[in-house]
Amino acid sequence: MIFKKDNFIFGLALGFIAPMIGFLIYKLIKFKSLSFPEMLQWMKLNPNLITVSISVSLMANAILFTIYVNGYRDKTAKGIFIVTMIYAIIALAFKFW
């Protein structure tokens, strides 16, 4: 099962993929009537939506991180955490610059 693996590189991969899935879920819930290009255009017009979408996307990483920490898969959890920090720095950069 995927939750049994304990590997740092695997954690990095999960950390990059999970926010994308979280973003797609956010798009399907919040912007279901808009196409993907229309949603991106709307986000350009409303910069606050960018940070909100990044924050919601990172919830997927928080869930995975919790699962792996509670399962004592520390190498995978470390990879997820590092990628989460990278995404968080990007979110802060969008917020303040």
C-alpha positions as CSV (number, residue, x, y, z in Angstrom):
1,M,0.0,0.0,0.0
2,I,1.2,3.5,-0.7
3,F,1.0,4.6,2.9
4,K,3.5,1.9,4.0
5,K,6.5,3.3,2.0
6,D,9.1,5.3,3.9
7,N,11.4,7.1,1.4
8,F,12.5,10.7,1.3
9,I,12.3,11.0,-2.5
10,F,8.8,9.5,-2.4
11,G,7.9,12.1,0.2
12,L,9.1,14.9,-2.1
13,A,7.1,13.5,-5.0
14,L,4.0,13.2,-2.9
15,G,4.6,16.7,-1.6
16,F,4.6,18.1,-5.2
17,I,1.7,16.1,-6.4
18,A,-0.8,16.4,-3.5
19,P,-1.2,20.3,-3.8
20,M,-1.9,19.9,-7.5
21,I,-4.7,17.5,-6.6
22,G,-5.9,19.8,-3.9
23,F,-5.9,22.7,-6.4
24,L,-8.0,20.7,-8.8
25,I,-10.5,19.9,-6.1
26,Y,-10.6,23.6,-5.1
27,K,-11.2,24.5,-8.8
28,L,-14.0,21.9,-9.0
29,I,-15.7,23.2,-5.9
30,K,-15.2,26.9,-6.1
31,F,-15.0,27.5,-9.9
32,K,-17.1,24.7,-11.3
33,S,-18.8,26.9,-13.9
34,L,-15.5,28.3,-15.2
35,S,-13.0,26.6,-17.5
36,F,-9.4,26.4,-16.4
37,P,-8.2,29.4,-18.4
38,E,-11.2,31.5,-17.2
39,M,-10.4,30.6,-13.7
40,L,-6.8,31.6,-14.1
41,Q,-7.9,34.9,-15.6
42,W,-10.3,35.5,-12.7
43,M,-7.4,34.8,-10.3
44,K,-5.2,37.4,-12.1
45,L,-7.9,39.9,-11.5
46,N,-8.3,39.0,-7.8
47,P,-4.8,38.3,-6.4
48,N,-6.2,37.3,-3.0
49,L,-7.6,34.2,-4.7
50,I,-4.0,33.1,-5.5
51,T,-3.0,32.9,-1.9
52,V,-6.3,31.3,-0.9
53,S,-5.9,28.6,-3.5
54,I,-2.3,27.9,-2.5
55,S,-3.4,27.6,1.1
56,V,-6.2,25.3,0.3
57,S,-3.9,23.2,-1.9
58,L,-1.4,22.8,0.9
59,M,-4.1,21.2,3.1
60,A,-3.6,18.1,1.0
61,N,0.0,18.1,2.1
62,A,-1.0,18.6,5.7
63,I,-3.3,15.6,5.5
64,L,-0.5,13.4,4.0
65,F,2.0,14.7,6.5
66,T,-0.2,13.8,9.4
67,I,-0.8,10.3,8.0
68,Y,2.9,9.6,7.5
69,V,3.9,11.1,10.9
70,N,1.3,9.1,12.7
71,G,2.4,6.0,10.8
72,Y,6.0,6.5,11.9
73,R,7.2,7.0,8.2
74,D,9.5,9.8,9.1
75,K,11.6,9.9,5.9
76,T,8.5,10.3,3.7
77,A,7.0,12.9,6.2
78,K,10.2,14.9,6.0
79,G,10.0,15.0,2.2
80,I,6.4,16.2,2.4
81,F,7.3,18.8,5.0
82,I,10.2,20.2,2.9
83,V,8.0,20.6,-0.2
84,T,5.2,22.2,2.0
85,M,7.7,24.8,3.2
86,I,8.7,25.6,-0.3
87,Y,5.0,26.1,-1.3
88,A,4.5,28.2,1.8
89,I,7.4,30.5,0.9
90,I,5.9,30.9,-2.6
91,A,2.5,31.7,-1.0
92,L,4.1,34.3,1.2
93,A,6.0,35.8,-1.7
94,F,2.7,36.2,-3.6
95,K,1.1,37.7,-0.6
96,F,3.8,40.3,0.2
97,W,5.2,41.2,-3.2
